[in-house]
Amino acid sequence: MTEHRDDRDGTVTEFGKLVNLTPGQLRDWLERDESKAAGQHRGGGESTGHASGRRIAELLRTSKSDLSDDDVAHMRKVNGYIKRHLAQRPSGDVTDTTWRRSLMNWGHDPLKDG
């Protein structure tokens, strides 16, 4: 089934607002041990969020006209994850928390929210 243009544009726009790390910032973060340790690891391998972060960095460098349906579907998944995770913000200083590290793997640093 083909997605409506408005839905696609809305997903891409929302992704651009929610993902607040640049491709370079995200790639640098993904190289850090804190990033590699965060998230759900299936079978001892790379976490879901870390793998998603690598894809997000690529998507940030992809022109809107070159995005595939699969790319937009991943953007939708990222948008949902970030919104759900933000709603679970713990109280207090989140600077050095698993919650923040997990969000950063998905391209969003909650400390940049203001």
N, C-alpha and C positions, 0 to 999 in steps of 0.2 A: 504494500500500500504506500502510495506517495504522500508525503507530508505537505500540508498546505504551506504556501509561501509565507503567510503571516506567522504561522507557528514556528517555522524555521527561523525567520528573522527575529522573532521574540526570544527564541532559545539562544541564538547567537548574541543578541543584545544583552540578555541577562547574564550570560557567561562572561561577557566583557566587563560587567559591573561587579560580579561576585569574585572573579579571579583577579586579585589585586597584586599579584607578584608578576614581574616581568619575566620573559623567558630566561634571561640570564640569572635573575635572582632565584628563580625556581630551580634551574640546573645546579647552581652553587649550593642551594639548600639540600638538594637530593644527594649530593656528594658527602654530606656530613653524616657522622655516625648516629646522631640523634634522629635524623630523618630515616635512616635505614632500620632503626630499632622500633619506630612507631608503627602502629596499625596491626591489622590481622595478618599473620603469616601462615599460609597454608603449606603444610609439609616442610616447614623450615626454610622455604625459599623467600623470594621477595614479597613484601606485603602488597595487598591490593592497592592501597593508597600510593605507595611508592611507584608501582607500575603505572598507575593512573597519572601521577605527576610527570613522568617521562612523556606520556602521550599529550598531556596538557601543554607542556613546553613546546611540543611540535605544533599543536593546534594554534597556539598563540602566534606562531610564525607563519601560519598558513593564511593566505588571502581568502576572504569570505567566498569569493566566486569559485575557489578550488576545494571547498569543503564538500566531502562526500556525505551521503545520508548516514553512514556509519559514524563519521566524525560528529555530525550534529546529534546523533543519538548519544554519543559519549558526552558531549557538552551537556545534554539534558540530565544525564546521570550525575555529572559533576555539580550542576546547579542544585539538584535535589539533595545531594550529600552535604554540600556546604550549608544550605538552608536548614536542614535537619540538625546538623552538628552545631550551628550557631544557636539554635533554640535550646541546646543542652549546656550552654556556657556555665562553667562552675563559678562559684562565688570567689571573691578575692583576686589576688594577683595571678594572672594566667600566663605570665611571661615564660616560666619554665615548667609547663605542664604537658602531659601526654595529649590532652585535648588540643592545645595549640599546635603541637608538632604534627598531629594527625591532619588538622586543617591545612597546615602549610604544605604537606605532601600533596594536597588537592588544589594547591595554588592560591590559598587564601590565608593571609596573616591577619588575625583579628586585632592585633595591636595597631594596624594601619587604619582601623575604623574610626579613629578620632578620639 
